[in-house]
Amino acid sequence: MGIAQGTAETVGAHRSLGARLARILDRQDVLAYALLTPTLLFLGAFVGYPFVFGVWLSLSDRVVGQPGAFVGIANFVENWNSAIYRQTVGNTLLYTAVATSLRFICGMALALLLNCDFRFKRFARAALLFPWIVPTALSTLAWTWIFDDRYGILNWLIVNWGIAKRGPLWLGDPTLAMVAVIAVTVWRGIPFFGITILAALQSVPDELYDAAAVDGANHLRRFWHVTLPWIMPLVSVVLLLNIIWTFSEFQVVRVLTGGGPTNSTHLFSTLAYQVGMGAGRIGVGASIALSMFPVLAIVVVVVLIQLSRRQ
């Protein structure tokens, strides 16, 4: 009898607890936090902790094999006093600005072209994704062969078409090396712009174009006053993502030029890798990598403010 009574009390307690938990989860704010908790824990473990640890490394004199000590902003001061670092700042800003602009222009042109009706349109849209699908390191190795001054196909065409008796040192000249890096980056990034802008173009209502045509607007005015304002929110997000990816680019530069010649193509990521992993100065390398964060944070804030104003 006592056992039965105890079992009934246990079952009743479990039911009471389950009912109480159900009432708590019925509250939307509690349910929202419960659903977000796994995501927050994941972000904290794989994003938050590495970022905080990176900040700590940037404020220390850590080297390979030694724990290091706190040095404050000494690493950042050392970076700014370095001519290579200041050159890297200019390289990164130039590289990001030119590559992003060319990606946007070429991607917009391709999206407008693929939005028209023509034969093999689906095949052309699929072919546009090829540069994006191929792994970055693999495609960049192919470009390394293309830009080779002795055996590359680019110089072979220049010589055989009579443009010059000898092709230039694409990866040996500081200016041409940056041109080559930007060209490969643009080639890889055009599909992302083209496909996303194409999706935005197909969402524009035909009624807006019909109304603009009735008002006498030509193709250019319809694009400027109808198409562009409609797709601008998506284009702003695409530009934001592209700036972040381009600003922190590593693979293309590392495989194609390694930051050379004479540090002319070093970006923040490649210089941080060379100093932190190559030279073993982990603290200084972390401070170079962390230099990207303020610029990217400002870009994100500006774009988000513009998006909120448009909405």
N, C-alpha and C positions, 0 to 999 in steps of 0.2 A: 504493500500500500504506500509505504514511504517512497519507494523507488518510483512508482507511477506518479505520485504527487510531485516528486522532484523533476521528473521528465516533463511533466505538463508545465511546471514553472519555467523550465529552461526554454521550451518551445515558445511559451508566451513572451519570455524576455527577448528571444530572437525576433519574434514578430513585431514586438514593440520597437526594437532597434531598427528593423527594416522599414517600418512605417515612418519612424522619425527621420531616417536617412532619405526616404522618398520625399518627405515634406521639405527637407533642406534642399534637395536637388531640384525641386519644383521652382525654387527661386531662380530667376534667370541670371542674376549676378553670380550666385554661387556655382551654377552649372557652367557658366562661361569660364570662370576661373578653373574649375575642375577639368574642363576640356583643354584649356590652354596650358595647364601645368606640364604635361609631357613635352610640349613644344618648347616651353621656357627652359625646362631642364636640359633638353637637347642643345638649345642655343647657348645656354650657359656653359655647358661642358665642352662644346666643340667650337664655339665662337668667342664667348665671353672670356673664358679662362686663357686661351691662347693670346687674345688681345691684351689682357691685363699682364700676362707674363712677358709679352713683348715690350710693353711699356716699362716694366721693371728692368728688363735687359738693357733697354736704351738708356737707362739712368745708372748703369753700372759699367765697370771696366772689365766685364767678363771676357775671358779668352778660353780657347779650347783647353780642357784639362784643369782649369782653375775656377773656383766659385765666383770670384770677383767681388768687388765692394761698391757701395753706393758712391757715385761721383756727381750726382745732380745733372745739370745741363752741360757738363763738360764735353760730352760727346757731340752735342749739337753745335757747340762753339767751335770745336775742332773741325767739324764738317764744313761749317760756313767759311772757315779760314782756308779750306782746301780749294785749290783752283780746279781740281777734277770734279769736286762736288758742285761748284758753281757752274761749271760747264755742263754737268749732268742736269741741273735744273733747267738751263736753257734748252738742252736737247729734248727733255721730256715735254716741256711746254710747246716747243715747235712741233715735235712729233705728234702730240695729241691734237693740236689745233689743225694741222694740215691733214692728217689722216682722217680725223672726224669730218672735216669739211668735204673732203673728196668722197668719203664713204656716203655721206648724206646726198651729195649731188648725183653721184653715179647710181646710188640706190633708188633715189626718186625718179631719175630718168628711166631706169629699168622697170620700175613699178608702173609708171605711166604707159610704157610700151607694152608690158605684159597684160595690162588691163584692157587693151584693145582686142578686137576679134581678128584672128588670123589663123592660118593653117598651122598645125603642130604647136598650138599654144600650150597645151598641157606638157608636151615634151620640153618646150623651152623653159617652162616654170620648174620642171623637175631638174633640168640641167643647171639651172641657176644655183641649186643647192650643193653642187659638187665641191666647190672650194670650201664650203662650210662643213661638209661631211668628212673630208679627208683629215686625218690627224695633223695637228699643227706642225709637229716636229718632222713628220714624213714629207709634207708638202714643202716645208722650208728647206729641207735637204735637196729636193728637186730644184728649187729656186737657186740654191747655192751652185748647182751645176750649171744652170742657165746663165748665171752672172760670172762664171769662171772666165778669166781673161784669156786663157789659152784654148780651152776646149769647149767653152760655153757656146750654146747655139746663138745667143744674142750677138756676140762679137763675130761669130761666123757669118751671120747675115749682114752685119755692117761691112765686113771686108768683101764678101762676095757680091754685094749689091753696089760696090764702088763708093760707098759713103765715106770711108776712110781706109787708109792702108793698114791700120792697126786699131783694134778695138780698145776702148778705155779700160782702166783698172777699176771696175765697178765696186769691188769690195776692198780696194787698196787706197782709194782716194777718199778723204774725209767727207767731202760734199756728196760724191756719188754713192758712198756707202749709206748715208742717211736717205738719199733718194731711193736706193734699193730697199731699205728697210720699210720705208713708207709705202712703196709700191706693193710689196708683199702683204703688208698689213691691210691696205685698201682692198687688194684682191680677195683676201680672206673675209673681210667684213662686209663687202657689198651684198652677199646673199641675205644676211640678217636684216639689213635695211630694206632691201628689195621686197622680201617676203612679207615683212610686217607692214610696210607702207602699202603693199598691194592689198593686204587684208583690210586695211583701213579704207582704201579707195573703194572697195566693193561694198562697204557699208554706207556710202553716201547715198541718200535717197534720190531716185530719178526725178522726183517732183521738184527738187531744188534746181536741178539743171534745166528742167522744162520752164520753170518760172523765170530763171535768169535768161533763157533764150527768148522768151516772150518779151522781156524787158530790153532786148537788143544786145545783150552781152555776148561778146565773141569768146573764142576758146580760152584766150589768155585771161580775160576778166572773170570767166566762170571758174578757172583754176584759182585765181587770186582771191576772189570774194566768196566762193562757195566751197571748193575742194579743200584749200589750205586751212581755212578756219575749222572745218569739220574734222580733219585728221590731225590738227595740231596737238591735242592732248596726247594722242598715242605717239606722235613724232617726238614730243618732249620727253616722254618716258624712254623711248628708244635712244634718243640722244644722251640722256642721263646714263643709261646702262653702257652705251658705247664709250662715253668719256671715262667711266670707271674702268672698263676693261682695257681701253687703250692706254690710259695713264699708268696702269699697273702691268702692262705687257711684259712678258719675260721670254717666252719660248722663241718667238721670231728673232729677236735680237741675239739671244744666246746661241742659237744654232747658226744664224746667218753670218754674224760678224763678231760675236763674243764681246761686243762693246767697242771694238776697234774700228778703224785704225786710230791710234793715238787718242783713245777714249771719245772719239767723235760721235759714236752712236750709243754710248752708255745711257741707260735710263735708271730711275731710282731702283727698280727691282734687280737689274743686272749688276749695278754697282754694289748694292747691298749684298748680293750673293757673292760677288768677288771678294769684298772686304770681310764679310762674316764667315763664309765657308772656305774661300781660297786662302785668305790671310789668317784665318782663325780668330779674328777680332769680333766676337759675337756681339758684344755691346755696341760697338760702333756700327756694325752692320744693321743691328736692330734699329738704331737711331736714324740711319739713312732710310730704311723701309718705313719707319713711322713718319717721316717727313711728308709722305703722300697723304696722310690722314687729314690734316687741316684743309688742304686744297680740295680734296674730295668731299669733305663735310660741307664746305662753303658751296660747292656746286650742287650738292643734294638739296641744301636748304633753299637756294635760289630757285631751282627747278620746282620744288614743292610749293613754294610761295606763288610762283607763276601759275601753276596748275590750280591752286585754290582760288586765285583771282579769276581765272577763266571760268571755273565752275560757278 
